[in-house]
């Protein structure tokens, strides 16, 4: 699984499915993309692949521990349709 933030493909260090969403370990540009979309708006966050393919996500929690940042994302709607 990967994330799509706006029009960028973001590859987390690790991604774990949880009920209703995913937990993603992010660093560097991947983390900055998610933070910018969360706090500045304008870009959507979606999951690419797995059971949550093309589902829009909202950031529910950000945990920073040492050099690791875990972002909890929860589904915020139905899968987007491809035309």
Secondary structure, 3 states (H helix, E strand, C coil): CEEEECCEEECCCEEEEECCEEEEEECHHHHHHHHHHHHHCCCCEEEECHHHCCEEEEEEEEEEECCEEEEEEEEEEEECCCC
